[in-house]
Amino acid sequence: MYKIIACDLDETLLKLDRTIDRKDIEAVAMARAKGVKFVPATGRGYNSVQGTLQELGLWQQEGEYVISYNGGAITENKNNRLLHFEGLPFELAQALYCRGRQYDVCIHVYTRDMVYVYNLFQGEIDYLANRMEIQVINTDNIEFLRGQEITKVLYTNTDRAYLNQIEKDLQDITGEIDVSYSSNRYIEFNHRGVNKGQGLISLAKLLNVDLSETIAIGDNYNDLPMIKAAGLGVGVANTVESMKAECDYITKATCNESAVAEVIRRFVL
């Protein structure tokens, strides 16, 4: 029996209009009634998913959890109690920010409480609407954040080939960095070893659950570590084509068609 479902949010549980299908909400409730933990696993911060937790009946629930910042944090939903945190060393974050300013990208710098955004453009404004709170900056560096806990840095550009080239260009500083891609627009930088897969492994250990008793559901490359770590790794129908072969199961439904409910009905209920 599966005991944990770790599920990506954007373009997996959340539809493209940022809502959750009623069938998914009902399926999550039925899985929980059978004792299964439903764990949102997101690249965003845990503060930004409180509305989603409310929709799922998970808000302020003791013994329910969120994996956030691509595995950089694990929180219990009751009072957002922090159980695990691993951020990005300041000097690495500073280097990523300064190097990023040389490219045609929008830069996000995540702290535990805020997302600072450089070179914001209209397309990114539209994408971020109703997803998270941001503060726009226009600084040469992020010295003003020294001493704060930085969780990750990411660059935005919808040209994947361009982001791939940036990753190659940054190889001189990425030895201590875990690089991933998400939402067909982001290249993300966490500290080495910080990813959703390690987040799932840590949570399963905390709850004394064997990884064979876990399901992971996602759609993009930042989900792949947890898809590979889980006992059952699932990609939704709109998963990036080149990673589908690495999933154990691909849903017939897309994120717009209650893909999560399909997984729960088939493998849990």
Salt bridges, closest charged atoms under 4 A:
ASP8 OD1 - LYS196 NZ 2.96
ASP10 OD2 - ARG44 NE 3.09
ASP10 OD1 - ARG131 NE 3.05
GLU11 OE2 - ARG131 NH2 3.63
GLU64 OE2 - ARG32 NE 3.33
GLU76 OE1 - ARG81 NH2 2.85
GLU86 OE2 - HIS191 ND1 3.14
GLU91 OE2 - ARG146 NH1 3.03
GLU124 OE2 - HIS108 NE2 2.87
GLU124 OE1 - ARG185 NH2 2.81
ASP140 OD1 - ARG101 NH2 3.25
GLU143 OE2 - ARG146 NE 2.41
GLU149 OE1 - ARG112 NH1 2.60
ASP172 OD2 - ARG99 NH1 3.09
GLU188 OE1 - LYS152 NZ 2.44
GLU213 OE2 - LYS3 NZ 3.49
ASP223 OD1 - LYS196 NZ 2.61
GLU241 OE1 - LYS244 NZ 3.19
GLU246 OE1 - LYS228 NZ 3.31
